[in-house]
C-alpha cells in the first residue's frame, strides 16, 4: 500500500484545528474515569526527585525557537515517571520504564487532524535522532479497540515509532489535571529521570532543524 503524505496544511490552519481538537478532547475527558489503570502524575517534585530539572530546562531556552517556539518551561519541577500506558503487547508501562533516556512524550488520537498531520514528522524525528539516549514515545488515546490506530500507522507508514496505547484516556486526563494539557496533540520533553523539561499544546514540525537541535541539546545536557 502506498503511504500517504501529511496533509501539508498551513500553520495557522493547524493552530485552529488544534484548538477545535482541544475542545473535543476536553469535553470527552469529562466522561472518562481518571483512575484509568493506575495512571498518575506526581505533585510538584522534591529537590531529590527533580532538583536539577529546573536548571536543565532553563538551559534549553535558547533552543525553544522557530518551529518549537511554543515549548515552555514548567512553573515548578514535576515528575512524570508514574504516567502509565500500555505497550505493543498490552504490557503495562510507565515513563519510569524509560529511565536513562530523554523522552519526547506525545499524546495523540486518530480523530485529531493536527495529530495526524504531525505524526509523520515525529516518525522522521525518531528515525533520525532515536537511540539509546532518546526516544519519541507517542501514545494513542483512541477509545475502543486498536483497529483505527493500527490502520493509521500502516496507511501513513509510521514504522519507527513504538506502539503505545491508553484507550482509557488516562494519560490525557492526568496531564489535564496538572495543567499540562488542554487539547490534542500535547507534547512534553522529559529528562532521563522522568522530570518535565518543557511542554507544548498543539502541533509542531518535529522533523525540522529547530526540533532536532532542541532534542540534541536536551540529550547532551
GROMACS elastic network, one bead per residue, 0.5 to 0.9 nm:
[ bonds ]
;  ai    aj funct       b0    kb
    1   154     6  0.84220   500
    1   155     6  0.72999   500
    2   155     6  0.74268   500
    2   156     6  0.83648   500
    2   157     6  0.84920   500
    3   154     6  0.75994   500
    3   155     6  0.53848   500
    3   157     6  0.54385   500
    4     7     6  0.87481   500
    4   155     6  0.62167   500
    4   157     6  0.75504   500
    5     8     6  0.81615   500
    5   117     6  0.88349   500
    5   120     6  0.79074   500
    5   156     6  0.67779   500
    6     9     6  0.82912   500
    6   116     6  0.75796   500
    6   117     6  0.52894   500
    6   118     6  0.74641   500
    6   119     6  0.82821   500
    6   120     6  0.68018   500
    6   121     6  0.85907   500
    6   156     6  0.81286   500
    7   116     6  0.84319   500
    7   117     6  0.59891   500
    8    11     6  0.87944   500
    8   117     6  0.73955   500
    9    12     6  0.82583   500
    9    13     6  0.63852   500
    9    14     6  0.65144   500
    9   114     6  0.89964   500
    9   117     6  0.80000   500
   10    13     6  0.54788   500
   10    14     6  0.65127   500
   11    15     6  0.63434   500
   11    16     6  0.88109   500
   11   203     6  0.88315   500
   11   204     6  0.87018   500
   12    15     6  0.50903   500
   12    16     6  0.63698   500
   12    17     6  0.86210   500
   13    16     6  0.50872   500
   13    17     6  0.60548   500
   13    18     6  0.84387   500
   14    17     6  0.50139   500
   14    18     6  0.59743   500
   14    19     6  0.85855   500
   14   113     6  0.81990   500
   14   114     6  0.57811   500
   14   117     6  0.83623   500
   14   202     6  0.79690   500
   14   203     6  0.69918   500
   14   204     6  0.89796   500
   15    18     6  0.50252   500
   15    19     6  0.63180   500
   15    20     6  0.88374   500
   15   114     6  0.80244   500
   15   202     6  0.65937   500
   15   203     6  0.73552   500
   16    19     6  0.50996   500
   16    20     6  0.64286   500
   16    21     6  0.86696   500
   17    20     6  0.51098   500
   17    21     6  0.61026   500
   17    22     6  0.84762   500
   17   112     6  0.82138   500
   17   113     6  0.68039   500
   17   114     6  0.62942   500
   17   202     6  0.88190   500
   18    22     6  0.60361   500
   18    23     6  0.87793   500
   18   112     6  0.77574   500
   18   113     6  0.76587   500
   18   114     6  0.58712   500
   18   115     6  0.81908   500
   18   183     6  0.70904   500
   18   184     6  0.63385   500
   18   185     6  0.71323   500
   18   201     6  0.81536   500
   18   202     6  0.54509   500
   18   203     6  0.71441   500
   19    23     6  0.65201   500
   19    24     6  0.88894   500
   19   182     6  0.89399   500
   19   183     6  0.69928   500
   19   184     6  0.81651   500
   19   202     6  0.77309   500
   20    23     6  0.52614   500
   20    24     6  0.65012   500
   20    25     6  0.87034   500
   20   112     6  0.89693   500
   20   183     6  0.82607   500
   21    24     6  0.51117   500
   21    25     6  0.60127   500
   21    26     6  0.83974   500
   21   111     6  0.83719   500
   21   112     6  0.58384   500
   21   113     6  0.76483   500
   21   114     6  0.80952   500
   21   183     6  0.60713   500
   21   184     6  0.58847   500
   21   185     6  0.81515   500
   22    25     6  0.50679   500
   22    26     6  0.58734   500
   22    27     6  0.84103   500
   22   112     6  0.88525   500
   22   181     6  0.87379   500
   22   182     6  0.58697   500
   22   184     6  0.54038   500
   22   185     6  0.80560   500
   22   201     6  0.88703   500
   22   202     6  0.86478   500
   23    26     6  0.51432   500
   23    27     6  0.61199   500
   23    28     6  0.85753   500
   23   182     6  0.79560   500
   23   183     6  0.65457   500
   23   184     6  0.89912   500
   24    27     6  0.51971   500
   24    28     6  0.61504   500
   24    29     6  0.85762   500
   24   183     6  0.77096   500
   24   184     6  0.89275   500
   25    28     6  0.50716   500
   25    29     6  0.60357   500
   25    30     6  0.89025   500
   25   112     6  0.88183   500
   25   172     6  0.86026   500
   25   182     6  0.78974   500
   25   183     6  0.56474   500
   25   184     6  0.67896   500
   26    29     6  0.51217   500
   26    30     6  0.67956   500
   26   173     6  0.87217   500
   26   176     6  0.83591   500
   26   182     6  0.65175   500
   26   183     6  0.62531   500
   26   184     6  0.89952   500
   27    30     6  0.56062   500
   27    31     6  0.75697   500
   28    31     6  0.56840   500
   28    32     6  0.69161   500
   29    32     6  0.51911   500
   29    33     6  0.81096   500
   29    34     6  0.84132   500
   29   169     6  0.71828   500
   29   170     6  0.86499   500
   29   172     6  0.76507   500
   29   173     6  0.62074   500
   29   176     6  0.87709   500
   30    33     6  0.79301   500
   30    34     6  0.88741   500
   30   173     6  0.85212   500
   32    35     6  0.87353   500
   32    36     6  0.82536   500
   32   168     6  0.68914   500
   32   169     6  0.68711   500
   32   170     6  0.76955   500
   32   173     6  0.79544   500
   33    36     6  0.61360   500
   33   168     6  0.76357   500
   33   169     6  0.84200   500
   33   170     6  0.75041   500
   33   173     6  0.84620   500
   34    37     6  0.88726   500
   34    39     6  0.78953   500
   34    40     6  0.88030   500
   34   168     6  0.83344   500
   34   169     6  0.80372   500
   34   170     6  0.56732   500
   34   171     6  0.87440   500
   34   173     6  0.60138   500
   34   174     6  0.69554   500
   35    38     6  0.60542   500
   35    39     6  0.64234   500
   35    40     6  0.81152   500
   35   168     6  0.89276   500
   35   170     6  0.69257   500
   35   174     6  0.89471   500
   36    39     6  0.59511   500
   36    40     6  0.89887   500
   36   166     6  0.86998   500
   36   167     6  0.89913   500
   36   168     6  0.57051   500
   36   169     6  0.74891   500
   36   170     6  0.51144   500
   36   171     6  0.84300   500
   37    84     6  0.79210   500
   37    85     6  0.82547   500
   37    92     6  0.89944   500
   37   168     6  0.80504   500
   37   170     6  0.77652   500
   38    82     6  0.87480   500
   38    83     6  0.85820   500
   38    84     6  0.70472   500
   38   170     6  0.86318   500
   39    82     6  0.68411   500
   39    83     6  0.54686   500
   39    85     6  0.74837   500
   39    94     6  0.85132   500
   39   170     6  0.61573   500
   39   171     6  0.67737   500
   39   174     6  0.73196   500
   40    80     6  0.80135   500
   40    81     6  0.88133   500
   40    82     6  0.56855   500
   40    83     6  0.51395   500
   40    84     6  0.70000   500
   40   170     6  0.81327   500
   40   171     6  0.77805   500
   40   174     6  0.59478   500
   40   175     6  0.85140   500
   41    78     6  0.80830   500
   41    79     6  0.68800   500
   41    80     6  0.54518   500
   41    81     6  0.75795   500
   41    82     6  0.59716   500
   41    83     6  0.56816   500
   41    84     6  0.89950   500
   41   171     6  0.88824   500
   41   174     6  0.61193   500
   41   175     6  0.71191   500
   41   177     6  0.88169   500
   41   178     6  0.75277   500
   42    45     6  0.68506   500
   42    78     6  0.67320   500
   42    79     6  0.56004   500
   42    80     6  0.64215   500
   42    81     6  0.80664   500
   42    82     6  0.71204   500
   42    83     6  0.85350   500
   42   178     6  0.89702   500
   43    46     6  0.87815   500
   43    78     6  0.66704   500
   43    79     6  0.74217   500
   43   178     6  0.84223   500
   44    76     6  0.64829   500
   44    77     6  0.58140   500
   44    79     6  0.71150   500
   45    48     6  0.79598   500
   45    49     6  0.58364   500
   45    50     6  0.58334   500
   45    51     6  0.78465   500
   45    76     6  0.79244   500
   45    77     6  0.54154   500
   45    79     6  0.55356   500
   45   195     6  0.82637   500
   46    49     6  0.51967   500
   46    50     6  0.62059   500
   46    51     6  0.66689   500
   46    77     6  0.76866   500
   46    78     6  0.84600   500
   46    79     6  0.87469   500
   47    50     6  0.55010   500
   47    52     6  0.76199   500
   47    77     6  0.83464   500
   48    51     6  0.56808   500
   48    52     6  0.86238   500
   49    52     6  0.84797   500
   49    53     6  0.89517   500
   49    77     6  0.87193   500
   49    78     6  0.87271   500
   49    79     6  0.71715   500
   49   193     6  0.80077   500
   49   194     6  0.88780   500
   49   195     6  0.78488   500
   50    53     6  0.52433   500
   50    54     6  0.76588   500
   50    77     6  0.59368   500
   50    78     6  0.69984   500
   50    79     6  0.66731   500
   50   193     6  0.76185   500
   50   194     6  0.82190   500
   50   195     6  0.57793   500
   50   196     6  0.84107   500
   51    54     6  0.67523   500
   51    55     6  0.82807   500
   51    77     6  0.72120   500
   52    55     6  0.56902   500
   52    56     6  0.62796   500
   52    57     6  0.86935   500
   52    77     6  0.87223   500
   53    57     6  0.58679   500
   53    58     6  0.84554   500
   53    77     6  0.64254   500
   53    78     6  0.85891   500
   53   191     6  0.75732   500
   53   193     6  0.89428   500
   53   195     6  0.63287   500
   53   196     6  0.70897   500
   53   197     6  0.63262   500
   54    57     6  0.51496   500
   54    58     6  0.62033   500
   54    59     6  0.86934   500
   54    73     6  0.83187   500
   54    74     6  0.82473   500
   54    75     6  0.89428   500
   54    76     6  0.73443   500
   54    77     6  0.61598   500
   54   196     6  0.87407   500
   54   197     6  0.72817   500
   55    58     6  0.50482   500
   55    59     6  0.62333   500
   55    60     6  0.88996   500
   56    59     6  0.51476   500
   56    60     6  0.67361   500
   56   191     6  0.87571   500
   56   197     6  0.71161   500
   56   218     6  0.78632   500
   56   221     6  0.68179   500
   57    60     6  0.52966   500
   57    61     6  0.70357   500
   57    73     6  0.63838   500
   57    74     6  0.83419   500
   57   196     6  0.81292   500
   57   198     6  0.66522   500
   57   218     6  0.82527   500
   58    61     6  0.54463   500
   58    62     6  0.85805   500
   58    73     6  0.73160   500
   58   197     6  0.83441   500
   59    62     6  0.71849   500
   59    63     6  0.85005   500
   59   217     6  0.86227   500
   59   218     6  0.86612   500
   59   221     6  0.81229   500
   60    63     6  0.54017   500
   60    64     6  0.67162   500
   60    73     6  0.89575   500
   60   197     6  0.83462   500
   60   198     6  0.86808   500
   60   214     6  0.70625   500
   60   217     6  0.68071   500
   60   218     6  0.68014   500
   60   221     6  0.87341   500
   61    64     6  0.53556   500
   61    65     6  0.81728   500
   61    71     6  0.88939   500
   61    72     6  0.82741   500
   61    73     6  0.81188   500
   62    65     6  0.70651   500
   62   214     6  0.87630   500
   63    66     6  0.86494   500
   63    68     6  0.80766   500
   63    69     6  0.81295   500
   63   210     6  0.71918   500
   63   211     6  0.83226   500
   63   213     6  0.67553   500
   63   214     6  0.51804   500
   63   215     6  0.88809   500
   63   217     6  0.75918   500
   64    67     6  0.81850   500
   64    68     6  0.53963   500
   64    70     6  0.71628   500
   64    71     6  0.59630   500
   64    72     6  0.77026   500
   64   210     6  0.77479   500
   64   211     6  0.82909   500
   64   214     6  0.67146   500
   65    68     6  0.53011   500
   65    70     6  0.75921   500
   65    71     6  0.82117   500
   65   210     6  0.68395   500
   65   211     6  0.87787   500
   65   214     6  0.88307   500
   66    69     6  0.52120   500
   66    70     6  0.86036   500
   66   210     6  0.62072   500
   66   211     6  0.86306   500
   67    70     6  0.78744   500
   67   204     6  0.61657   500
   67   205     6  0.59406   500
   67   206     6  0.77799   500
   67   208     6  0.70325   500
   67   209     6  0.84260   500
   67   210     6  0.59153   500
   67   211     6  0.68255   500
   68    71     6  0.57781   500
   68   200     6  0.85714   500
   68   204     6  0.64236   500
   68   205     6  0.75607   500
   68   206     6  0.78985   500
   68   208     6  0.88807   500
   68   210     6  0.64229   500
   68   211     6  0.60371   500
   68   214     6  0.80894   500
   69    72     6  0.79039   500
   69   210     6  0.88067   500
   70   199     6  0.80181   500
   70   200     6  0.57917   500
   70   201     6  0.78344   500
   70   202     6  0.85219   500
   70   204     6  0.85601   500
   71   187     6  0.85835   500
   71   188     6  0.83282   500
   71   189     6  0.87507   500
   71   198     6  0.58067   500
   71   199     6  0.50995   500
   71   201     6  0.82468   500
   72   197     6  0.84171   500
   72   198     6  0.51296   500
   72   199     6  0.54726   500
   72   200     6  0.63962   500
   73    76     6  0.84191   500
   73   196     6  0.84197   500
   73   197     6  0.62923   500
   73   199     6  0.67597   500
   74    77     6  0.67068   500
   74    78     6  0.76473   500
   74   180     6  0.85774   500
   74   196     6  0.71899   500
   74   197     6  0.69025   500
   74   198     6  0.60425   500
   74   199     6  0.73757   500
   75    78     6  0.88673   500
   77   195     6  0.69825   500
   77   196     6  0.67245   500
   77   197     6  0.81269   500
   78   194     6  0.86456   500
   78   195     6  0.57633   500
   78   196     6  0.56101   500
   78   197     6  0.85887   500
   79    82     6  0.77010   500
   79   190     6  0.88408   500
   79   193     6  0.82628   500
   79   194     6  0.57884   500
   79   196     6  0.62622   500
   80    83     6  0.55783   500
   80    94     6  0.87816   500
   80    95     6  0.66299   500
   80    96     6  0.79908   500
   80   190     6  0.77425   500
   80   193     6  0.89398   500
   80   194     6  0.53504   500
   80   195     6  0.57768   500
   80   196     6  0.66040   500
   81    84     6  0.82085   500
   81    94     6  0.64223   500
   81    97     6  0.79998   500
   81    98     6  0.85127   500
   81    99     6  0.83069   500
   81   193     6  0.74937   500
   81   195     6  0.70841   500
   82    94     6  0.57011   500
   82    95     6  0.61462   500
   82    96     6  0.62506   500
   82   194     6  0.83652   500
   83    93     6  0.84712   500
   83    94     6  0.53387   500
   83    95     6  0.58282   500
   83    96     6  0.79751   500
   83   170     6  0.87924   500
   83   171     6  0.66162   500
   83   174     6  0.80301   500
   83   175     6  0.88055   500
   84    92     6  0.71435   500
   84    93     6  0.56135   500
   84    95     6  0.67364   500
   84    96     6  0.87011   500
   84   166     6  0.82205   500
   84   170     6  0.81043   500
   84   171     6  0.68796   500
   85    90     6  0.89050   500
   85    91     6  0.84575   500
   85    92     6  0.60399   500
   85    93     6  0.53984   500
   85    94     6  0.60421   500
   85    95     6  0.86686   500
   85   139     6  0.76642   500
   85   164     6  0.69417   500
   85   165     6  0.59634   500
   85   166     6  0.51681   500
   85   167     6  0.87309   500
   85   170     6  0.80944   500
   85   171     6  0.71528   500
   86    89     6  0.77608   500
   86    90     6  0.52579   500
   86    91     6  0.53230   500
   86    93     6  0.53367   500
   86    94     6  0.79414   500
   86   139     6  0.86583   500
   86   163     6  0.86249   500
   86   164     6  0.56806   500
   86   165     6  0.52216   500
   86   166     6  0.61902   500
   87    90     6  0.51268   500
   87    91     6  0.52044   500
   87    92     6  0.64627   500
   87    93     6  0.64023   500
   87   162     6  0.80148   500
   87   163     6  0.61975   500
   87   165     6  0.64815   500
   88    91     6  0.71883   500
   88   162     6  0.74651   500
   88   163     6  0.51113   500
   88   164     6  0.60333   500
   88   165     6  0.77455   500
   89    92     6  0.89715   500
   89   163     6  0.89128   500
   90    93     6  0.89485   500
   90   164     6  0.86631   500
   90   165     6  0.82055   500
   93    96     6  0.78667   500
   93    97     6  0.63805   500
   93   164     6  0.89110   500
   94    97     6  0.55113   500
   94    98     6  0.76537   500
   95    98     6  0.54583   500
   95    99     6  0.72689   500
   95   103     6  0.83218   500
   95   105     6  0.89021   500
   95   190     6  0.88612   500
   95   194     6  0.63030   500
   96    99     6  0.54208   500
   96   193     6  0.76951   500
   96   194     6  0.63116   500
   97   100     6  0.89464   500
   98   101     6  0.56424   500
   98   102     6  0.79534   500
   98   103     6  0.75969   500
   98   135     6  0.86454   500
   98   192     6  0.73715   500
   98   193     6  0.84089   500
   98   194     6  0.78768   500
   99   102     6  0.80345   500
   99   191     6  0.85057   500
   99   192     6  0.53155   500
   99   193     6  0.55939   500
   99   194     6  0.66740   500
  100   132     6  0.83536   500
  100   133     6  0.66629   500
  100   134     6  0.86610   500
  100   191     6  0.81729   500
  100   193     6  0.65329   500
  100   194     6  0.87316   500
  101   131     6  0.87598   500
  101   132     6  0.67672   500
  101   134     6  0.50709   500
  101   135     6  0.69774   500
  101   190     6  0.86423   500
  101   191     6  0.69103   500
  101   193     6  0.78113   500
  101   194     6  0.86528   500
  101   219     6  0.80572   500
  102   133     6  0.60380   500
  102   135     6  0.66746   500
  102   136     6  0.87802   500
  102   189     6  0.74629   500
  102   190     6  0.57754   500
  102   193     6  0.80865   500
  102   194     6  0.80978   500
  102   215     6  0.84033   500
  102   218     6  0.72653   500
  102   219     6  0.60358   500
  103   133     6  0.85132   500
  103   134     6  0.57686   500
  103   135     6  0.51844   500
  103   136     6  0.58618   500
  103   137     6  0.65814   500
  103   188     6  0.80250   500
  103   189     6  0.59341   500
  103   190     6  0.50859   500
  103   191     6  0.64196   500
  103   192     6  0.72706   500
  103   194     6  0.82489   500
  104   134     6  0.79214   500
  104   135     6  0.64489   500
  104   137     6  0.59630   500
  104   138     6  0.79351   500
  104   187     6  0.67780   500
  104   188     6  0.57245   500
  104   190     6  0.62823   500
  104   191     6  0.88629   500
  104   215     6  0.83725   500
  105   135     6  0.85390   500
  105   136     6  0.61690   500
  105   138     6  0.58571   500
  105   139     6  0.74806   500
  105   186     6  0.81730   500
  105   187     6  0.54864   500
  105   188     6  0.50497   500
  105   189     6  0.62929   500
  105   190     6  0.72961   500
  106   122     6  0.88108   500
  106   136     6  0.74473   500
  106   137     6  0.61522   500
  106   139     6  0.60666   500
  106   140     6  0.84925   500
  106   185     6  0.69100   500
  106   186     6  0.58057   500
  106   188     6  0.65170   500
  106   189     6  0.88645   500
  107   115     6  0.84202   500
  107   137     6  0.85182   500
  107   138     6  0.58538   500
  107   140     6  0.60945   500
  107   141     6  0.70550   500
  107   171     6  0.77868   500
  107   172     6  0.71445   500
  107   184     6  0.68870   500
  107   185     6  0.56765   500
  107   186     6  0.54731   500
  107   187     6  0.64979   500
  107   188     6  0.88673   500
  108   111     6  0.87210   500
  108   112     6  0.70628   500
  108   115     6  0.55945   500
  108   116     6  0.80191   500
  108   119     6  0.86008   500
  108   138     6  0.70514   500
  108   139     6  0.61984   500
  108   140     6  0.50311   500
  108   141     6  0.61869   500
  108   142     6  0.80770   500
  108   184     6  0.61164   500
  108   185     6  0.52315   500
  108   186     6  0.73407   500
  109   112     6  0.54154   500
  109   113     6  0.85010   500
  109   115     6  0.65701   500
  109   116     6  0.77176   500
  109   139     6  0.83246   500
  109   140     6  0.53259   500
  109   141     6  0.54412   500
  109   142     6  0.53512   500
  109   143     6  0.89915   500
  109   149     6  0.76466   500
  109   184     6  0.76982   500
  109   185     6  0.78954   500
  110   113     6  0.73435   500
  110   115     6  0.72097   500
  110   116     6  0.64186   500
  110   140     6  0.78093   500
  110   141     6  0.84534   500
  110   142     6  0.67659   500
  110   148     6  0.69576   500
  110   149     6  0.62533   500
  110   152     6  0.71770   500
  111   115     6  0.81750   500
  111   116     6  0.80142   500
  111   142     6  0.79653   500
  112   115     6  0.52191   500
  112   116     6  0.64186   500
  112   117     6  0.88283   500
  112   184     6  0.67832   500
  112   185     6  0.75492   500
  113   116     6  0.51209   500
  113   117     6  0.62626   500
  113   118     6  0.89062   500
  114   118     6  0.62788   500
  114   119     6  0.85861   500
  114   184     6  0.78448   500
  114   185     6  0.70249   500
  114   202     6  0.74508   500
  114   203     6  0.59210   500
  114   204     6  0.89251   500
  115   118     6  0.54287   500
  115   119     6  0.61116   500
  115   184     6  0.68709   500
  115   185     6  0.54284   500
  115   186     6  0.89079   500
  115   202     6  0.82429   500
  115   203     6  0.66612   500
  116   119     6  0.53511   500
  116   120     6  0.77778   500
  116   152     6  0.85488   500
  116   156     6  0.89719   500
  117   120     6  0.70577   500
  117   121     6  0.80397   500
  117   203     6  0.78761   500
  118   121     6  0.52468   500
  118   122     6  0.63887   500
  118   123     6  0.87674   500
  118   185     6  0.88845   500
  118   203     6  0.61522   500
  118   204     6  0.65297   500
  118   205     6  0.65763   500
  118   206     6  0.72226   500
  118   207     6  0.89909   500
  119   122     6  0.50443   500
  119   123     6  0.61928   500
  119   124     6  0.86304   500
  119   138     6  0.85994   500
  119   156     6  0.85497   500
  119   158     6  0.75790   500
  119   206     6  0.86949   500
  120   124     6  0.61626   500
  120   125     6  0.86253   500
  120   156     6  0.70970   500
  120   157     6  0.77672   500
  120   158     6  0.64514   500
  120   206     6  0.88390   500
  120   207     6  0.84897   500
  121   125     6  0.61422   500
  121   126     6  0.86477   500
  121   204     6  0.84937   500
  121   205     6  0.62604   500
  121   206     6  0.51909   500
  121   208     6  0.82042   500
  122   126     6  0.62554   500
  122   127     6  0.85615   500
  122   136     6  0.71010   500
  122   138     6  0.82556   500
  122   158     6  0.88899   500
  122   160     6  0.89927   500
  122   161     6  0.78779   500
  122   205     6  0.81154   500
  122   206     6  0.54957   500
  122   207     6  0.65070   500
  123   126     6  0.52297   500
  123   127     6  0.62239   500
  123   128     6  0.87962   500
  123   136     6  0.80417   500
  123   157     6  0.87069   500
  123   158     6  0.59584   500
  123   159     6  0.71205   500
  123   160     6  0.56235   500
  123   161     6  0.57339   500
  123   206     6  0.87060   500
  123   207     6  0.82279   500
  124   128     6  0.61927   500
  124   129     6  0.83809   500
  124   158     6  0.87804   500
  124   160     6  0.76613   500
  124   161     6  0.89614   500
  124   206     6  0.78945   500
  124   207     6  0.58249   500
  125   128     6  0.52652   500
  125   129     6  0.56924   500
  125   130     6  0.71764   500
  125   136     6  0.77166   500
  125   206     6  0.62041   500
  125   207     6  0.50623   500
  125   208     6  0.83265   500
  125   211     6  0.82908   500
  125   212     6  0.72575   500
  126   129     6  0.52555   500
  126   131     6  0.82102   500
  126   134     6  0.83816   500
  126   135     6  0.64557   500
  126   136     6  0.58230   500
  126   160     6  0.62893   500
  126   161     6  0.65815   500
  126   207     6  0.88141   500
  127   130     6  0.59335   500
  127   131     6  0.89299   500
  127   159     6  0.89169   500
  127   160     6  0.59153   500
  127   161     6  0.81899   500
  128   131     6  0.89330   500
  128   207     6  0.85622   500
  128   212     6  0.87044   500
  129   134     6  0.72626   500
  129   135     6  0.79546   500
  129   212     6  0.73941   500
  129   215     6  0.81308   500
  129   216     6  0.81606   500
  130   133     6  0.74911   500
  130   134     6  0.52351   500
  130   135     6  0.51032   500
  130   136     6  0.71664   500
  130   160     6  0.89044   500
  131   134     6  0.53073   500
  131   135     6  0.66299   500
  132   135     6  0.77088   500
  133   192     6  0.80776   500
  133   219     6  0.68566   500
  134   192     6  0.86411   500
  134   215     6  0.82191   500
  134   219     6  0.69593   500
  135   161     6  0.84149   500
  135   162     6  0.89243   500
  136   161     6  0.67592   500
  136   162     6  0.80278   500
  137   161     6  0.71292   500
  137   162     6  0.67986   500
  137   163     6  0.83030   500
  137   164     6  0.72754   500
  138   161     6  0.71053   500
  138   162     6  0.73773   500
  138   163     6  0.74787   500
  138   164     6  0.64223   500
  138   165     6  0.83839   500
  138   187     6  0.88137   500
  139   162     6  0.89290   500
  139   163     6  0.74450   500
  139   165     6  0.51673   500
  139   166     6  0.67835   500
  139   171     6  0.83702   500
  140   149     6  0.70813   500
  140   163     6  0.82071   500
  140   164     6  0.63121   500
  140   166     6  0.62075   500
  140   167     6  0.74894   500
  140   169     6  0.87119   500
  141   149     6  0.89565   500
  141   165     6  0.60925   500
  141   168     6  0.70289   500
  141   169     6  0.52782   500
  141   170     6  0.82912   500
  141   171     6  0.78823   500
  141   172     6  0.77993   500
  142   145     6  0.79838   500
  142   146     6  0.79703   500
  142   148     6  0.79270   500
  142   149     6  0.72891   500
  142   165     6  0.80535   500
  142   166     6  0.74547   500
  142   167     6  0.54423   500
  142   168     6  0.81547   500
  142   169     6  0.75187   500
  143   146     6  0.84659   500
  143   166     6  0.78762   500
  143   168     6  0.63197   500
  143   169     6  0.72259   500
  144   147     6  0.86076   500
  144   167     6  0.62959   500
  144   168     6  0.85790   500
  145   148     6  0.76517   500
  145   149     6  0.87373   500
  145   167     6  0.77702   500
  146   149     6  0.57482   500
  146   150     6  0.60356   500
  146   151     6  0.84192   500
  146   165     6  0.85875   500
  146   167     6  0.86346   500
  147   150     6  0.54594   500
  147   151     6  0.60088   500
  147   152     6  0.85957   500
  148   151     6  0.51167   500
  148   152     6  0.60827   500
  148   153     6  0.86585   500
  149   152     6  0.50687   500
  149   153     6  0.62274   500
  149   154     6  0.87260   500
  149   165     6  0.89728   500
  150   153     6  0.51505   500
  150   154     6  0.63493   500
  150   155     6  0.86359   500
  150   163     6  0.86650   500
  151   154     6  0.51852   500
  151   155     6  0.60323   500
  151   156     6  0.85763   500
  152   155     6  0.50606   500
  152   156     6  0.60348   500
  152   157     6  0.82019   500
  152   158     6  0.80332   500
  153   156     6  0.54334   500
  153   157     6  0.57475   500
  153   159     6  0.72374   500
  154   157     6  0.50904   500
  154   158     6  0.63914   500
  154   159     6  0.78035   500
  155   158     6  0.79180   500
  156   159     6  0.87036   500
  157   160     6  0.86745   500
  158   161     6  0.64639   500
  159   162     6  0.80205   500
  161   164     6  0.87826   500
  165   168     6  0.89867   500
  166   169     6  0.57371   500
  166   170     6  0.67273   500
  166   171     6  0.68901   500
  167   170     6  0.78140   500
  168   171     6  0.79981   500
  169   172     6  0.54201   500
  169   173     6  0.62693   500
  169   174     6  0.88603   500
  170   173     6  0.50091   500
  170   174     6  0.61782   500
  170   175     6  0.85575   500
  171   174     6  0.55320   500
  171   175     6  0.63196   500
  171   176     6  0.85583   500
  172   175     6  0.52464   500
  172   176     6  0.59605   500
  172   177     6  0.85440   500
  172   181     6  0.68864   500
  172   182     6  0.87095   500
  172   183     6  0.85047   500
  172   184     6  0.87230   500
  172   186     6  0.86043   500
  173   177     6  0.60907   500
  173   178     6  0.86945   500
  173   181     6  0.81865   500
  174   178     6  0.63658   500
  174   179     6  0.87622   500
  174   180     6  0.86598   500
  174   181     6  0.86187   500
  175   178     6  0.51442   500
  175   179     6  0.63571   500
  175   180     6  0.50855   500
  175   181     6  0.53454   500
  175   182     6  0.84481   500
  176   179     6  0.50356   500
  176   180     6  0.55480   500
  176   182     6  0.58988   500
  176   183     6  0.83552   500
  177   180     6  0.75168   500
  177   181     6  0.79274   500
  178   181     6  0.77281   500
  179   182     6  0.72580   500
  180   186     6  0.80585   500
  180   188     6  0.85370   500
  180   199     6  0.72046   500
  180   200     6  0.79169   500
  180   201     6  0.80356   500
  181   184     6  0.76373   500
  181   185     6  0.85118   500
  181   186     6  0.60567   500
  181   187     6  0.86487   500
  181   199     6  0.88431   500
  181   200     6  0.80723   500
  181   201     6  0.64430   500
  182   186     6  0.80035   500
  182   201     6  0.70714   500
  183   186     6  0.67346   500
  183   201     6  0.66638   500
  183   202     6  0.74617   500
  184   187     6  0.87873   500
  184   201     6  0.67308   500
  184   202     6  0.62475   500
  184   203     6  0.81758   500
  185   200     6  0.86308   500
  185   201     6  0.60863   500
  185   202     6  0.51778   500
  185   203     6  0.61080   500
  186   199     6  0.75229   500
  186   200     6  0.59090   500
  186   202     6  0.59549   500
  186   203     6  0.76480   500
  187   198     6  0.86241   500
  187   199     6  0.56970   500
  187   200     6  0.54698   500
  187   201     6  0.64373   500
  187   202     6  0.78810   500
  187   203     6  0.83276   500
  188   196     6  0.70575   500
  188   197     6  0.75660   500
  188   198     6  0.58865   500
  188   200     6  0.65124   500
  188   201     6  0.87958   500
  189   195     6  0.86294   500
  189   196     6  0.61744   500
  189   197     6  0.54825   500
  189   198     6  0.52556   500
  189   199     6  0.60782   500
  189   200     6  0.89473   500
  189   215     6  0.84722   500
  189   218     6  0.83779   500
  190   193     6  0.78396   500
  190   194     6  0.57174   500
  190   195     6  0.53999   500
  190   197     6  0.54299   500
  190   198     6  0.73057   500
  190   199     6  0.87868   500
  190   218     6  0.88363   500
  191   194     6  0.54288   500
  191   195     6  0.53520   500
  191   196     6  0.64313   500
  191   197     6  0.64939   500
  191   218     6  0.74972   500
  191   219     6  0.78710   500
  192   195     6  0.73796   500
  192   219     6  0.83903   500
  196   199     6  0.77586   500
  197   218     6  0.84971   500
  200   203     6  0.83879   500
  203   206     6  0.85395   500
  204   207     6  0.87169   500
  204   208     6  0.88449   500
  204   211     6  0.85374   500
  205   208     6  0.55647   500
  205   210     6  0.85476   500
  205   211     6  0.72485   500
  206   209     6  0.83217   500
  206   210     6  0.80685   500
  206   211     6  0.52914   500
  206   212     6  0.74112   500
  207   210     6  0.82970   500
  207   211     6  0.64411   500
  207   212     6  0.68898   500
  208   211     6  0.53144   500
  208   212     6  0.63634   500
  208   213     6  0.86576   500
  209   212     6  0.50209   500
  209   213     6  0.59703   500
  209   214     6  0.85000   500
  210   213     6  0.52421   500
  210   214     6  0.62792   500
  210   215     6  0.87955   500
  211   214     6  0.51155   500
  211   215     6  0.63002   500
  211   216     6  0.86673   500
  212   215     6  0.51401   500
  212   216     6  0.61082   500
  212   217     6  0.85231   500
  213   216     6  0.51121   500
  213   217     6  0.60818   500
  213   218     6  0.85690   500
  214   217     6  0.51730   500
  214   218     6  0.61891   500
  214   219     6  0.87117   500
  215   218     6  0.50239   500
  215   219     6  0.61451   500
  215   220     6  0.84188   500
  216   219     6  0.52129   500
  216   220     6  0.59572   500
  216   221     6  0.85732   500
  217   220     6  0.50780   500
  217   221     6  0.60955   500
  218   221     6  0.54830   500
